[in-house]
Amino acid sequence: MVTKPTVEFVAATGRRKVKGNIDIGVAIDAMELAEHLDHVAIFSGDGDFRSLV
């Protein structure tokens, strides 16, 4: 399990948002571990991991 502090901010719409920005860390970890793994499952609501796949 990897954790990272979140960042809270107010978007231009005035809504409070929370971001984690851990995508790059997950992608790097997956690439470093790839030679030792048969399968990796990534569940994400956006296309940030498309290049990794």
N, CA, C and O atoms as a Tripos MOL2 file, in Angstrom:
@<TRIPOS>MOLECULE
protein
  212   211    53     0     0
PROTEIN
NO_CHARGES

@<TRIPOS>ATOM
      1 N           0.8450   -1.1570    0.0000 N.3       1 MET1
      2 CA          0.0000    0.0000    0.0000 C.3       1 MET1
      3 C           0.8990    1.2310    0.0000 C.2       1 MET1
      4 O           1.8920    1.3050    0.7240 O.2       1 MET1
      5 N           0.5220    2.1860   -0.8290 N.am      2 VAL2
      6 CA          1.2510    3.4480   -0.9100 C.3       2 VAL2
      7 C           0.2970    4.5580   -0.4860 C.2       2 VAL2
      8 O          -0.8430    4.6090   -0.9490 O.2       2 VAL2
      9 N           0.7500    5.4300    0.3760 N.am      3 THR3
     10 CA         -0.0760    6.5700    0.7770 C.3       3 THR3
     11 C           0.6750    7.8620    0.5020 C.2       3 THR3
     12 O           1.9030    7.8840    0.4230 O.2       3 THR3
     13 N          -0.0730    8.9160    0.3610 N.am      4 LYS4
     14 CA          0.5110   10.2260    0.0980 C.3       4 LYS4
     15 C          -0.4750   11.2770    0.6200 C.2       4 LYS4
     16 O          -1.6860   11.1120    0.4680 O.2       4 LYS4
     17 N           0.0190   12.3330    1.2220 N.am      5 PRO5
     18 CA         -0.8890   13.3780    1.6970 C.3       5 PRO5
     19 C          -1.6670   13.9980    0.5330 C.2       5 PRO5
     20 O          -1.1510   14.1240   -0.5780 O.2       5 PRO5
     21 N          -2.8890   14.3720    0.8010 N.am      6 THR6
     22 CA         -3.6970   15.0240   -0.2230 C.3       6 THR6
     23 C          -3.5240   16.5400   -0.1540 C.2       6 THR6
     24 O          -3.0670   17.0910    0.8470 O.2       6 THR6
     25 N          -3.9010   17.1860   -1.2400 N.am      7 VAL7
     26 CA         -3.8610   18.6440   -1.3170 C.3       7 VAL7
     27 C          -5.2920   19.1280   -1.5030 C.2       7 VAL7
     28 O          -5.9870   18.6840   -2.4170 O.2       7 VAL7
     29 N          -5.7250   20.0200   -0.6550 N.am      8 GLU8
     30 CA         -7.0710   20.5890   -0.7740 C.3       8 GLU8
     31 C          -6.9660   21.9710   -1.3950 C.2       8 GLU8
     32 O          -6.0700   22.7480   -1.0630 O.2       8 GLU8
     33 N          -7.9020   22.2720   -2.3120 N.am      9 PHE9
     34 CA         -7.9190   23.5880   -2.9410 C.3       9 PHE9
     35 C          -9.3300   23.9210   -3.3760 C.2       9 PHE9
     36 O         -10.2020   23.0530   -3.4160 O.2       9 PHE9
     37 N          -9.5450   25.1750   -3.7000 N.am     10 VAL10
     38 CA        -10.8400   25.6250   -4.2040 C.3      10 VAL10
     39 C         -10.6980   25.8330   -5.7040 C.2      10 VAL10
     40 O          -9.8720   26.6310   -6.1490 O.2      10 VAL10
     41 N         -11.4950   25.1230   -6.4750 N.am     11 ALA11
     42 CA        -11.4460   25.2050   -7.9340 C.3      11 ALA11
     43 C         -12.0490   26.5270   -8.4060 C.2      11 ALA11
     44 O         -12.6760   27.2490   -7.6300 O.2      11 ALA11
     45 N         -11.8540   26.8270   -9.6660 N.am     12 ALA12
     46 CA        -12.3860   28.0670  -10.2520 C.3      12 ALA12
     47 C         -13.9020   28.1360  -10.1270 C.2      12 ALA12
     48 O         -14.4790   29.2230  -10.1190 O.2      12 ALA12
     49 N         -14.5460   26.9790  -10.0300 N.am     13 THR13
     50 CA        -16.0040   26.9330   -9.8880 C.3      13 THR13
     51 C         -16.4500   27.2510   -8.4730 C.2      13 THR13
     52 O         -17.6440   27.4080   -8.2170 O.2      13 THR13
     53 N         -15.4820   27.3490   -7.5350 N.am     14 GLY14
     54 CA        -15.8090   27.6250   -6.1470 C.3      14 GLY14
     55 C         -15.9550   26.3670   -5.3010 C.2      14 GLY14
     56 O         -16.1200   26.4500   -4.0840 O.2      14 GLY14
     57 N         -15.8950   25.2050   -5.9410 N.am     15 ARG15
     58 CA        -16.0110   23.9390   -5.2080 C.3      15 ARG15
     59 C         -14.6780   23.5630   -4.5800 C.2      15 ARG15
     60 O         -13.6180   23.7650   -5.1710 O.2      15 ARG15
     61 N         -14.7490   23.0090   -3.3680 N.am     16 ARG16
     62 CA        -13.5610   22.5040   -2.6830 C.3      16 ARG16
     63 C         -13.1930   21.1680   -3.3100 C.2      16 ARG16
     64 O         -14.0510   20.3000   -3.4720 O.2      16 ARG16
     65 N         -11.9330   20.9980   -3.6610 N.am     17 LYS17
     66 CA        -11.4690   19.7580   -4.2870 C.3      17 LYS17
     67 C         -10.3040   19.1950   -3.5040 C.2      17 LYS17
     68 O          -9.5760   19.9240   -2.8290 O.2      17 LYS17
     69 N         -10.1380   17.8900   -3.6050 N.am     18 VAL18
     70 CA         -9.0350   17.1940   -2.9490 C.3      18 VAL18
     71 C          -8.3390   16.3500   -4.0120 C.2      18 VAL18
     72 O          -8.9880   15.6070   -4.7490 O.2      18 VAL18
     73 N          -7.0070   16.4700   -4.0850 N.am     19 LYS19
     74 CA         -6.2320   15.6950   -5.0610 C.3      19 LYS19
     75 C          -5.1340   14.9440   -4.3450 C.2      19 LYS19
     76 O          -4.6350   15.3770   -3.3060 O.2      19 LYS19
     77 N          -4.7560   13.7800   -4.9310 N.am     20 GLY20
     78 CA         -3.6990   12.9720   -4.3500 C.3      20 GLY20
     79 C          -2.4430   12.9310   -5.2050 C.2      20 GLY20
     80 O          -1.3400   12.8040   -4.6740 O.2      20 GLY20
     81 N          -2.5930   13.0350   -6.5260 N.am     21 ASN21
     82 CA         -1.4620   13.0210   -7.4670 C.3      21 ASN21
     83 C          -0.4570   11.9140   -7.1850 C.2      21 ASN21
     84 O           0.7220   12.1770   -6.9500 O.2      21 ASN21
     85 N          -0.9230   10.6990   -7.2100 N.am     22 ILE22
     86 CA         -0.0280    9.5720   -6.9580 C.3      22 ILE22
     87 C           0.2000    8.7580   -8.2360 C.2      22 ILE22
     88 O           0.8790    7.7320   -8.2000 O.2      22 ILE22
     89 N          -0.3600    9.2050   -9.3560 N.am     23 ASP23
     90 CA         -0.2990    8.4620  -10.6170 C.3      23 ASP23
     91 C           1.1230    8.1310  -11.0540 C.2      23 ASP23
     92 O           1.4040    6.9880  -11.4160 O.2      23 ASP23
     93 N           2.0140    9.1010  -11.0290 N.am     24 ILE24
     94 CA          3.3900    8.8690  -11.4700 C.3      24 ILE24
     95 C           4.0770    7.8430  -10.5740 C.2      24 ILE24
     96 O           4.7880    6.9680  -11.0690 O.2      24 ILE24
     97 N           3.8750    7.9420   -9.2760 N.am     25 GLY25
     98 CA          4.4730    6.9790   -8.3530 C.3      25 GLY25
     99 C           4.0020    5.5580   -8.6200 C.2      25 GLY25
    100 O           4.8040    4.6240   -8.5870 O.2      25 GLY25
    101 N           2.7180    5.3840   -8.8840 N.am     26 VAL26
    102 CA          2.1690    4.0620   -9.1870 C.3      26 VAL26
    103 C           2.7560    3.5440  -10.4960 C.2      26 VAL26
    104 O           3.1330    2.3750  -10.5850 O.2      26 VAL26
    105 N           2.8380    4.4030  -11.5130 N.am     27 ALA27
    106 CA          3.3840    3.9970  -12.8130 C.3      27 ALA27
    107 C           4.8510    3.5750  -12.6770 C.2      27 ALA27
    108 O           5.2520    2.5610  -13.2470 O.2      27 ALA27
    109 N           5.6440    4.3300  -11.9410 N.am     28 ILE28
    110 CA          7.0580    3.9870  -11.7550 C.3      28 ILE28
    111 C           7.1940    2.6710  -10.9950 C.2      28 ILE28
    112 O           8.0010    1.8200  -11.3680 O.2      28 ILE28
    113 N           6.4160    2.5010   -9.9390 N.am     29 ASP29
    114 CA          6.4650    1.2430   -9.1840 C.3      29 ASP29
    115 C           6.1040    0.0620  -10.0740 C.2      29 ASP29
    116 O           6.7580   -0.9780  -10.0050 O.2      29 ASP29
    117 N           5.0870    0.2000  -10.9000 N.am     30 ALA30
    118 CA          4.6710   -0.8860  -11.7900 C.3      30 ALA30
    119 C           5.7740   -1.2310  -12.7890 C.2      30 ALA30
    120 O           6.0180   -2.4070  -13.0610 O.2      30 ALA30
    121 N           6.4400   -0.2140  -13.3370 N.am     31 MET31
    122 CA          7.5180   -0.4650  -14.2920 C.3      31 MET31
    123 C           8.7130   -1.1400  -13.6210 C.2      31 MET31
    124 O           9.3330   -2.0320  -14.1990 O.2      31 MET31
    125 N           9.0340   -0.7130  -12.4030 N.am     32 GLU32
    126 CA         10.1600   -1.3140  -11.6890 C.3      32 GLU32
    127 C           9.8820   -2.7700  -11.3000 C.2      32 GLU32
    128 O          10.8000   -3.5890  -11.2670 O.2      32 GLU32
    129 N           8.6350   -3.0870  -11.0080 N.am     33 LEU33
    130 CA          8.2710   -4.4400  -10.5780 C.3      33 LEU33
    131 C           7.8790   -5.3580  -11.7290 C.2      33 LEU33
    132 O           7.7140   -6.5600  -11.5180 O.2      33 LEU33
    133 N           7.7260   -4.8290  -12.9380 N.am     34 ALA34
    134 CA          7.1840   -5.5680  -14.0790 C.3      34 ALA34
    135 C           7.9090   -6.8890  -14.3400 C.2      34 ALA34
    136 O           7.2600   -7.8850  -14.6600 O.2      34 ALA34
    137 N           9.2170   -6.9190  -14.2140 N.am     35 GLU35
    138 CA          9.9590   -8.1450  -14.5190 C.3      35 GLU35
    139 C           9.7030   -9.2520  -13.4960 C.2      35 GLU35
    140 O          10.0220  -10.4120  -13.7550 O.2      35 GLU35
    141 N           9.1350   -8.9120  -12.3450 N.am     36 HIS36
    142 CA          8.8620   -9.8850  -11.2930 C.3      36 HIS36
    143 C           7.3880  -10.2800  -11.2140 C.2      36 HIS36
    144 O           7.0250  -11.1180  -10.3890 O.2      36 HIS36
    145 N           6.5430   -9.7020  -12.0450 N.am     37 LEU37
    146 CA          5.0980   -9.9130  -11.9660 C.3      37 LEU37
    147 C           4.5540  -10.5140  -13.2600 C.2      37 LEU37
    148 O           5.0800  -10.2680  -14.3460 O.2      37 LEU37
    149 N           3.5000  -11.2990  -13.1240 N.am     38 ASP38
    150 CA          2.7960  -11.8170  -14.3000 C.3      38 ASP38
    151 C           1.6250  -10.9190  -14.6750 C.2      38 ASP38
    152 O           1.3150  -10.7550  -15.8550 O.2      38 ASP38
    153 N           0.9780  -10.3410  -13.6700 N.am     39 HIS39
    154 CA         -0.1950   -9.5020  -13.8970 C.3      39 HIS39
    155 C          -0.1710   -8.3030  -12.9520 C.2      39 HIS39
    156 O           0.3260   -8.3920  -11.8300 O.2      39 HIS39
    157 N          -0.7040   -7.2040  -13.4140 N.am     40 VAL40
    158 CA         -0.9050   -6.0220  -12.5820 C.3      40 VAL40
    159 C          -2.3230   -5.5290  -12.8540 C.2      40 VAL40
    160 O          -2.7200   -5.3950  -14.0110 O.2      40 VAL40
    161 N          -3.0780   -5.2620  -11.8090 N.am     41 ALA41
    162 CA         -4.4360   -4.7340  -11.9590 C.3      41 ALA41
    163 C          -4.4540   -3.3040  -11.4500 C.2      41 ALA41
    164 O          -4.1050   -3.0310  -10.3020 O.2      41 ALA41
    165 N          -4.8650   -2.4000  -12.3200 N.am     42 ILE42
    166 CA         -4.9680   -0.9880  -11.9500 C.3      42 ILE42
    167 C          -6.4100   -0.5570  -12.1860 C.2      42 ILE42
    168 O          -6.9410   -0.7140  -13.2850 O.2      42 ILE42
    169 N          -7.0300   -0.0220  -11.1650 N.am     43 PHE43
    170 CA         -8.3930    0.4850  -11.2770 C.3      43 PHE43
    171 C          -8.3360    1.9950  -11.1560 C.2      43 PHE43
    172 O          -7.8900    2.5280  -10.1400 O.2      43 PHE43
    173 N          -8.7870    2.6840  -12.1930 N.am     44 SER44
    174 CA         -8.7110    4.1340  -12.1980 C.3      44 SER44
    175 C          -9.9050    4.6970  -12.9660 C.2      44 SER44
    176 O         -10.4230    4.0620  -13.8850 O.2      44 SER44
    177 N         -10.3200    5.8700  -12.5830 N.am     45 GLY45
    178 CA        -11.4480    6.5130  -13.2430 C.3      45 GLY45
    179 C         -11.0330    7.4320  -14.3870 C.2      45 GLY45
    180 O         -11.8800    8.1060  -14.9740 O.2      45 GLY45
    181 N          -9.7440    7.4680  -14.7120 N.am     46 ASP46
    182 CA         -9.2860    8.3310  -15.8200 C.3      46 ASP46
    183 C          -8.2790    7.5860  -16.6870 C.2      46 ASP46
    184 O          -7.9770    6.4210  -16.4240 O.2      46 ASP46
    185 N          -7.7690    8.2300  -17.6920 N.am     47 GLY47
    186 CA         -6.8610    7.5910  -18.6410 C.3      47 GLY47
    187 C          -5.3920    7.8030  -18.3360 C.2      47 GLY47
    188 O          -4.5560    7.6160  -19.2210 O.2      47 GLY47
    189 N          -5.0480    8.1850  -17.1230 N.am     48 ASP48
    190 CA         -3.6520    8.4810  -16.7840 C.3      48 ASP48
    191 C          -2.7200    7.2860  -16.9360 C.2      48 ASP48
    192 O          -1.5160    7.4650  -17.1220 O.2      48 ASP48
    193 N          -3.2520    6.0770  -16.8600 N.am     49 PHE49
    194 CA         -2.3910    4.8980  -16.9300 C.3      49 PHE49
    195 C          -2.3980    4.2370  -18.3010 C.2      49 PHE49
    196 O          -1.8410    3.1510  -18.4620 O.2      49 PHE49
    197 N          -3.0060    4.8620  -19.2740 N.am     50 ARG50
    198 CA         -3.0920    4.2930  -20.6280 C.3      50 ARG50
    199 C          -1.7130    3.9770  -21.1960 C.2      50 ARG50
    200 O          -1.5200    2.8960  -21.7530 O.2      50 ARG50
    201 N          -0.7580    4.8800  -21.0730 N.am     51 SER51
    202 CA          0.5940    4.6460  -21.5950 C.3      51 SER51
    203 C           1.2910    3.5210  -20.8470 C.2      51 SER51
    204 O           2.0510    2.7660  -21.4540 O.2      51 SER51
    205 N           1.0620    3.3890  -19.5730 N.am     52 LEU52
    206 CA          1.6590    2.3110  -18.7810 C.3      52 LEU52
    207 C           1.1690    0.9570  -19.2820 C.2      52 LEU52
    208 O           1.9510    0.0180  -19.4250 O.2      52 LEU52
    209 N          -0.1140    0.8670  -19.5440 N.am     53 VAL53
    210 CA         -0.7000   -0.4020  -20.0100 C.3      53 VAL53
    211 C          -0.1080   -0.7490  -21.3550 C.2      53 VAL53
    212 O          -0.4560   -1.7770  -21.9360 O.2      53 VAL53
@<TRIPOS>BOND
     1     1     2 1
     2     2     3 1
     3     3     4 2
     4     3     5 am
     5     5     6 1
     6     6     7 1
     7     7     8 2
     8     7     9 am
     9     9    10 1
    10    10    11 1
    11    11    12 2
    12    11    13 am
    13    13    14 1
    14    14    15 1
    15    15    16 2
    16    15    17 am
    17    17    18 1
    18    18    19 1
    19    19    20 2
    20    19    21 am
    21    21    22 1
    22    22    23 1
    23    23    24 2
    24    23    25 am
    25    25    26 1
    26    26    27 1
    27    27    28 2
    28    27    29 am
    29    29    30 1
    30    30    31 1
    31    31    32 2
    32    31    33 am
    33    33    34 1
    34    34    35 1
    35    35    36 2
    36    35    37 am
    37    37    38 1
    38    38    39 1
    39    39    40 2
    40    39    41 am
    41    41    42 1
    42    42    43 1
    43    43    44 2
    44    43    45 am
    45    45    46 1
    46    46    47 1
    47    47    48 2
    48    47    49 am
    49    49    50 1
    50    50    51 1
    51    51    52 2
    52    51    53 am
    53    53    54 1
    54    54    55 1
    55    55    56 2
    56    55    57 am
    57    57    58 1
    58    58    59 1
    59    59    60 2
    60    59    61 am
    61    61    62 1
    62    62    63 1
    63    63    64 2
    64    63    65 am
    65    65    66 1
    66    66    67 1
    67    67    68 2
    68    67    69 am
    69    69    70 1
    70    70    71 1
    71    71    72 2
    72    71    73 am
    73    73    74 1
    74    74    75 1
    75    75    76 2
    76    75    77 am
    77    77    78 1
    78    78    79 1
    79    79    80 2
    80    79    81 am
    81    81    82 1
    82    82    83 1
    83    83    84 2
    84    83    85 am
    85    85    86 1
    86    86    87 1
    87    87    88 2
    88    87    89 am
    89    89    90 1
    90    90    91 1
    91    91    92 2
    92    91    93 am
    93    93    94 1
    94    94    95 1
    95    95    96 2
    96    95    97 am
    97    97    98 1
    98    98    99 1
    99    99   100 2
   100    99   101 am
   101   101   102 1
   102   102   103 1
   103   103   104 2
   104   103   105 am
   105   105   106 1
   106   106   107 1
   107   107   108 2
   108   107   109 am
   109   109   110 1
   110   110   111 1
   111   111   112 2
   112   111   113 am
   113   113   114 1
   114   114   115 1
   115   115   116 2
   116   115   117 am
   117   117   118 1
   118   118   119 1
   119   119   120 2
   120   119   121 am
   121   121   122 1
   122   122   123 1
   123   123   124 2
   124   123   125 am
   125   125   126 1
   126   126   127 1
   127   127   128 2
   128   127   129 am
   129   129   130 1
   130   130   131 1
   131   131   132 2
   132   131   133 am
   133   133   134 1
   134   134   135 1
   135   135   136 2
   136   135   137 am
   137   137   138 1
   138   138   139 1
   139   139   140 2
   140   139   141 am
   141   141   142 1
   142   142   143 1
   143   143   144 2
   144   143   145 am
   145   145   146 1
   146   146   147 1
   147   147   148 2
   148   147   149 am
   149   149   150 1
   150   150   151 1
   151   151   152 2
   152   151   153 am
   153   153   154 1
   154   154   155 1
   155   155   156 2
   156   155   157 am
   157   157   158 1
   158   158   159 1
   159   159   160 2
   160   159   161 am
   161   161   162 1
   162   162   163 1
   163   163   164 2
   164   163   165 am
   165   165   166 1
   166   166   167 1
   167   167   168 2
   168   167   169 am
   169   169   170 1
   170   170   171 1
   171   171   172 2
   172   171   173 am
   173   173   174 1
   174   174   175 1
   175   175   176 2
   176   175   177 am
   177   177   178 1
   178   178   179 1
   179   179   180 2
   180   179   181 am
   181   181   182 1
   182   182   183 1
   183   183   184 2
   184   183   185 am
   185   185   186 1
   186   186   187 1
   187   187   188 2
   188   187   189 am
   189   189   190 1
   190   190   191 1
   191   191   192 2
   192   191   193 am
   193   193   194 1
   194   194   195 1
   195   195   196 2
   196   195   197 am
   197   197   198 1
   198   198   199 1
   199   199   200 2
   200   199   201 am
   201   201   202 1
   202   202   203 1
   203   203   204 2
   204   203   205 am
   205   205   206 1
   206   206   207 1
   207   207   208 2
   208   207   209 am
   209   209   210 1
   210   210   211 1
   211   211   212 2
@<TRIPOS>SUBSTRUCTURE
     1 MET1         2 RESIDUE 1 A MET
     2 VAL2         6 RESIDUE 1 A VAL
     3 THR3        10 RESIDUE 1 A THR
     4 LYS4        14 RESIDUE 1 A LYS
     5 PRO5        18 RESIDUE 1 A PRO
     6 THR6        22 RESIDUE 1 A THR
     7 VAL7        26 RESIDUE 1 A VAL
     8 GLU8        30 RESIDUE 1 A GLU
     9 PHE9        34 RESIDUE 1 A PHE
    10 VAL10       38 RESIDUE 1 A VAL
    11 ALA11       42 RESIDUE 1 A ALA
    12 ALA12       46 RESIDUE 1 A ALA
    13 THR13       50 RESIDUE 1 A THR
    14 GLY14       54 RESIDUE 1 A GLY
    15 ARG15       58 RESIDUE 1 A ARG
    16 ARG16       62 RESIDUE 1 A ARG
    17 LYS17       66 RESIDUE 1 A LYS
    18 VAL18       70 RESIDUE 1 A VAL
    19 LYS19       74 RESIDUE 1 A LYS
    20 GLY20       78 RESIDUE 1 A GLY
    21 ASN21       82 RESIDUE 1 A ASN
    22 ILE22       86 RESIDUE 1 A ILE
    23 ASP23       90 RESIDUE 1 A ASP
    24 ILE24       94 RESIDUE 1 A ILE
    25 GLY25       98 RESIDUE 1 A GLY
    26 VAL26      102 RESIDUE 1 A VAL
    27 ALA27      106 RESIDUE 1 A ALA
    28 ILE28      110 RESIDUE 1 A ILE
    29 ASP29      114 RESIDUE 1 A ASP
    30 ALA30      118 RESIDUE 1 A ALA
    31 MET31      122 RESIDUE 1 A MET
    32 GLU32      126 RESIDUE 1 A GLU
    33 LEU33      130 RESIDUE 1 A LEU
    34 ALA34      134 RESIDUE 1 A ALA
    35 GLU35      138 RESIDUE 1 A GLU
    36 HIS36      142 RESIDUE 1 A HIS
    37 LEU37      146 RESIDUE 1 A LEU
    38 ASP38      150 RESIDUE 1 A ASP
    39 HIS39      154 RESIDUE 1 A HIS
    40 VAL40      158 RESIDUE 1 A VAL
    41 ALA41      162 RESIDUE 1 A ALA
    42 ILE42      166 RESIDUE 1 A ILE
    43 PHE43      170 RESIDUE 1 A PHE
    44 SER44      174 RESIDUE 1 A SER
    45 GLY45      178 RESIDUE 1 A GLY
    46 ASP46      182 RESIDUE 1 A ASP
    47 GLY47      186 RESIDUE 1 A GLY
    48 ASP48      190 RESIDUE 1 A ASP
    49 PHE49      194 RESIDUE 1 A PHE
    50 ARG50      198 RESIDUE 1 A ARG
    51 SER51      202 RESIDUE 1 A SER
    52 LEU52      206 RESIDUE 1 A LEU
    53 VAL53      210 RESIDUE 1 A VAL
